Amino acid sequence: MFWRLGHGEIRKTVNYLWTKLAGSAMGAVVFSVALSACRPVPIATVQPKSDPVVDMSAKVQSLQKQIQERDKRIEELEAQLDALKLIDQDREKQRKPLRAPTSVEPIQ
């Protein structure tokens, strides 16, 4: 196709293509700059202000739970202690010999 064109026409065609290419490249640069400018602004992370009442409420609830768990454990330990006392009483009863007192005379 270019071989049929004269020297001046080739130059015009090359200039035309070069102009189109340069315009496209410039358009791409402008487009990319415009897109980068449209990027959303990063949201600043703001620490929410802690409400002292809410903080105290959470602490109170935590302490109440700990107290309930402690009271439950105390009840369990008291029940175990009572069971051990009963076992100890039974052993004491079994240890006492069932012999007649020495001051009593045998039956004749």
C-alpha positions in Angstrom: 0.0 0.0 0.0 2.8 2.5 1.0 4.9 1.5 -2.0 2.3 3.2 -4.3 2.4 6.5 -2.4 5.0 9.1 -3.2 7.5 10.4 -0.7 5.3 13.4 0.3 2.3 11.2 0.8 4.2 8.8 3.0 5.4 11.6 5.1 1.8 12.9 5.5 0.6 9.5 6.4 3.4 8.9 8.9 2.8 12.3 10.4 -0.9 11.6 10.6 -0.3 8.2 12.3 2.3 9.7 14.6 -0.2 12.5 15.6 -2.9 9.9 16.2 -0.6 7.8 18.3 0.7 10.7 20.3 -2.8 11.9 20.9 -3.9 8.5 22.0 -0.9 8.2 24.3 -1.6 11.7 25.8 -5.3 10.7 26.2 -4.3 7.6 28.0 -2.0 9.6 30.4 -4.8 12.1 31.0 -7.3 9.4 31.6 -5.0 7.6 34.1 -4.3 10.8 35.9 -8.1 11.5 36.0 -8.8 8.0 37.3 -6.1 8.3 40.0 -7.7 11.6 41.1 -11.1 9.9 41.4 -9.8 7.3 43.8 -11.8 7.3 47.0 -10.3 9.1 50.0 -9.2 6.6 52.6 -11.4 6.8 55.7 -9.5 7.8 58.8 -9.9 5.2 61.5 -11.3 6.9 64.5 -11.3 5.1 67.8 -14.7 5.3 69.3 -14.7 7.1 72.6 -15.3 4.6 75.3 -18.2 5.3 77.6 -17.1 4.9 81.2 -20.6 3.7 82.1 -20.4 0.9 79.5 -16.9 0.0 80.6 -18.0 -0.2 84.2 -21.1 -2.2 83.3 -19.0 -4.8 81.5 -16.6 -5.0 84.4 -19.5 -5.4 86.9 -21.0 -8.2 84.8 -17.7 -10.0 84.6 -17.2 -9.7 88.4 -20.8 -10.9 89.0 -20.1 -14.0 86.9 -16.9 -14.7 88.7 -18.7 -14.4 92.1 -21.4 -16.8 90.9 -18.8 -19.3 89.7 -17.0 -19.0 93.1 -20.2 -19.5 95.1 -21.1 -22.5 93.0 -17.6 -24.0 93.7 -17.9 -23.3 97.4 -21.2 -25.2 97.5 -19.6 -28.1 95.7 -16.7 -28.2 98.1 -19.1 -27.9 101.1 -21.1 -30.9 99.8 -17.9 -32.9 99.4 -16.8 -31.9 102.9 -20.2 -33.0 104.4 -19.8 -36.4 102.6 -16.3 -36.8 103.9 -17.5 -36.0 107.5 -20.2 -38.8 107.1 -17.6 -41.2 105.9 -15.3 -40.3 108.9 -18.2 -40.8 111.4 -18.9 -44.2 109.9 -15.3 -45.3 110.2 -15.2 -44.1 113.8 -18.3 -46.2 114.6 -16.7 -49.2 113.0 -13.4 -48.7 114.9 -15.0 -48.9 118.4 -14.8 -52.5 119.6 -18.0 -54.1 120.5 -16.8 -55.7 123.8 -18.5 -55.8 127.1 -17.3 -53.3 129.7 -14.8 -54.7 132.1 -16.7 -53.6 135.2 -19.8 -55.6 134.4 -19.9 -59.2 135.6 -20.8 -61.8 133.1 -24.3 -63.3 133.2 -24.4 -66.7 134.9 
